């Protein structure tokens, strides 16, 4: 994990939790005079959420100290996962840096932001939700037909794989070889917070383990589905064992 937290009470809690999960936190820096990035989340009766973000220390992530400082990791990595909670120019620089090595870039464009197709064209795998897809393409995604249309527009800018998450409808994966819809299993939705994060994490894990792209998306969909059955953000993220059981057919 590369990033920054503040010198407040939230920072150590976040770093300690990552460490408990086996994440290398050596490159998570503490900004003593800044607050930790936080999100205020409201959840309605259907489990859908609204999120208000205060970036805090996330805005302090920079190209030289953080991206260049992690170059040794990039040399050895297979995937680089990025999102939009740090400055966009830093995301762009990290994508450029990853291109110097055989590292595939997975970008989750969240929270939604408008960026150029030139920016997106250097991404190997783009994983937006419906809202983020509309922000990037101008296409309202409300069904599989509109999702296909938006995915093709994103492929046309040079992205190798586009995976649009569709909530209870699962996900749509598009490449220049074709389009596949992976449905989600029906569950009782408690809170959709962190479902996208669980999906991206599951996708990366599955790809690292050598699953074929369609099966990797299926595995990721299982991770995202399990996340909506629990309340909270980090607390809703399922264990690898639970995802594997669900993926293999457990209830």
C-alpha positions in Angstrom: 0.0 0.0 0.0 1.3 3.4 -1.0 -0.4 6.5 0.4 -0.8 8.9 3.3 -2.8 9.2 6.5 -3.1 12.0 9.0 -1.6 12.5 12.4 -5.0 12.2 14.0 -6.6 9.2 15.8 -7.9 7.7 12.5 -4.5 7.2 10.9 -3.0 4.6 13.2 -6.2 2.6 13.2 -6.2 2.4 9.5 -2.6 1.5 9.2 -2.8 -1.1 12.0 -5.8 -2.8 10.3 -3.9 -3.0 7.0 -1.0 -4.6 8.8 -3.3 -7.1 10.5 -4.5 -8.2 7.1 -0.9 -8.8 6.0 -0.5 -5.6 3.9 3.0 -4.0 3.7 2.5 -0.5 5.1 6.1 0.7 5.0 5.1 3.2 2.3 2.1 4.6 4.1 3.3 8.0 5.3 1.9 9.9 8.2 1.2 13.7 7.7 1.3 14.9 11.3 -0.3 18.3 10.6 -3.1 16.9 8.4 -6.3 15.0 9.0 -6.8 11.5 7.7 -9.0 11.2 4.6 -12.5 10.3 5.7 -15.9 9.7 4.2 -19.3 10.4 5.6 -21.7 7.7 4.4 -25.5 7.6 4.6 -27.4 4.4 3.7 -31.1 4.3 2.7 -33.6 1.6 3.3 -32.6 -0.3 0.2 -28.9 -0.4 1.2 -27.8 2.3 -1.4 -25.3 4.8 -0.1 -24.3 8.4 -0.6 -20.8 9.4 0.2 -19.2 12.8 1.1 -15.5 12.7 1.1 -12.9 14.9 2.9 -9.6 14.1 1.2 -7.3 15.1 4.0 -3.9 13.5 3.8 -4.9 11.8 0.5 -4.4 15.1 -1.2 -0.7 15.1 -0.1 0.2 12.0 -2.1 2.8 13.2 -4.6 4.8 12.0 -7.6 8.3 12.2 -6.2 8.0 11.0 -2.6 5.3 8.4 -3.1 5.3 7.2 -6.8 9.0 7.5 -7.4 9.6 6.2 -3.9 7.7 3.0 -4.8 9.6 2.3 -8.0 11.3 -0.7 -6.5 7.9 -2.2 -5.8 6.8 -1.4 -9.4 9.7 -3.3 -10.8 8.6 -6.4 -9.1 4.8 -6.0 -9.3 2.3 -7.6 -11.6 -0.5 -5.2 -11.1 -0.9 -1.6 -9.9 -4.3 -0.7 -8.6 -5.2 3.0 -8.6 -8.3 5.1 -7.8 -9.2 8.8 -7.8 -9.0 9.6 -4.1 -5.5 11.0 -4.6 -4.6 13.9 -7.0 -5.4 13.0 -10.6 -1.9 14.2 -11.8 -0.4 11.7 -9.4 -2.6 8.9 -10.8 -1.5 9.9 -14.3 2.1 9.9 -13.3 1.8 6.5 -11.7 0.3 5.1 -14.9 3.2 6.5 -16.9 5.7 5.1 -14.5 4.1 1.6 -14.5 4.4 1.6 -18.3 8.2 1.4 -17.9 7.8 -2.1 -16.4 5.6 -5.1 -17.2 3.0 -4.0 -14.8 -0.7 -4.0 -15.6 -2.7 -1.0 -14.4 -6.2 -1.6 -12.9 -8.0 1.8 -12.5 -11.1 2.2 -10.4 -12.2 5.8 -11.4 -13.8 6.5 -8.0 -15.0 9.0 -6.9 -16.3 9.9 -10.3 -14.2 12.5 -12.2 -14.0 13.6 -15.8 -10.6 12.8 -17.4 -9.5 12.7 -21.0 -9.5 9.6 -23.2 -5.8 10.0 -23.6 -5.5 9.6 -19.9 -7.7 6.5 -19.9 -6.0 5.0 -23.0 -2.9 3.9 -21.1 -5.0 1.9 -18.6 -5.0 -1.9 -19.0 -8.2 -2.6 -17.0 -10.8 0.0 -16.2 -13.4 -0.8 -13.5 -16.1 1.9 -13.3 -19.6 1.6 -11.8 -22.6 3.0 -13.6 -22.2 6.6 -12.2 -18.5 6.7 -13.1 -19.2 5.3 -16.6 -21.6 8.1 -17.3 -19.0 10.7 -16.1 -16.4 9.2 -18.4 -18.5 8.6 -21.5 -21.6 10.7 -21.2 -23.7 7.6 -21.6 -26.4 6.8 -19.0 -26.1 3.2 -18.1 -29.4 1.7 -17.2 -29.3 -1.8 -18.8 -27.0 -4.2 -20.6 -27.5 -2.4 -23.9 -26.3 1.0 -22.7 -23.5 -0.7 -20.7 -22.3 -2.3 -23.9 -22.4 1.0 -25.8 -20.4 2.7 -23.0 -17.9 -0.1 -22.8 -17.2 0.1 -26.5 -16.6 3.8 -26.3 -14.1 3.2 -23.6 -12.4 0.4 -25.6 -12.1 2.7 -28.5 -9.8 5.0 -26.5 -7.3 2.2 -26.1 -8.2 0.5 -22.9 -7.6 -3.3 -23.1 -10.3 -4.4 -20.8 -13.4 -2.6 -19.4 -15.4 -4.1 -16.5 -18.5 -2.1 -15.7 -20.0 -3.0 -12.3 -23.8 -3.1 -12.5 -24.9 -3.5 -8.9 -27.4 -6.3 -8.4 -27.1 -7.1 -12.2 -23.4 -8.2 -11.8 -20.8 -6.9 -14.2 -20.1 -6.6 -17.9 -16.7 -7.3 -19.2 -15.7 -6.0 -22.6 -12.5 -6.5 -24.7 -11.9 -6.2 -28.4 -12.6 -9.9 -28.5 -16.1 -9.6 -27.2 -18.5 -8.8 -24.4 -19.5 -11.0 -21.5 -22.2 -10.4 -18.9 -21.5 -12.0 -15.5 -24.7 -11.9 -13.3 -24.6 -11.5 -9.6 -26.1 -14.0 -7.1 -29.2 -12.7 -5.3 -28.6 -11.8 -1.7 -30.2 -9.5 0.9 -28.7 -6.1 0.5 -27.7 -4.4 3.8 -25.2 -1.7 2.7 -23.6 -1.2 -0.7 -20.6 0.7 0.8 -17.3 -0.8 -0.3 -18.9 -3.2 -2.8 -16.8 -1.7 -5.6 -13.6 -1.9 -3.5 -14.3 -5.6 -2.7 -14.9 -6.2 -6.5 -11.6 -4.6 -7.5 -9.7 -6.4 -4.8 -11.3 -9.7 -5.8 -10.5 -9.1 -9.5 -6.9 -8.4 -8.7 -6.6 -11.5 -6.5 -8.2 -13.7 -9.1 -5.9 -12.4 -11.9 -2.8 -12.9 -9.8 -3.9 -16.4 -9.1 -4.1 -17.1 -12.8 -7.9 -17.2 -13.4 -9.1 -16.5 -16.9 -10.6 -13.0 -17.3 -14.2 -14.2 -17.3 -13.7 -16.3 -14.2 -11.8 -13.4 -12.6 -14.8 -11.2 -13.1 -17.0 -13.9 -11.7 -14.8 -14.2 -8.6 -14.8 -10.4 -8.2 -18.6 -10.3 -8.5 -18.7 -12.8 -5.6 -16.5 -10.5 -3.5 -18.7 -7.5 -4.3 -21.9 -9.4 -3.6 -20.7 -10.6 -0.2 -19.7 -7.0 0.8 -23.3 -5.8 0.4 -24.6 -8.3 2.9 -22.7 -6.6 5.8 -22.8 -3.1 7.2 -19.9 -0.7 7.0 -16.8 -0.2 4.8 -13.8 -2.2 6.0 -16.0 -4.3 8.2 -18.0 -5.5 5.2 -15.0 -6.8 3.2 -15.2 -10.6 3.0 -12.3 -12.9 3.7 -10.6 -14.7 0.9 -11.9 -18.0 2.3 -15.5 -16.7 2.3 -15.2 -15.5 -1.3 -13.7 -18.8 -2.4 -16.6 -20.7 -0.8 -19.2 -18.4 -2.4 -17.5 -18.6 -5.8 -17.4 -22.4 -5.6 -21.1 -22.6 -4.9 -21.5 -22.1 -1.2 -24.4 -20.1 0.2 
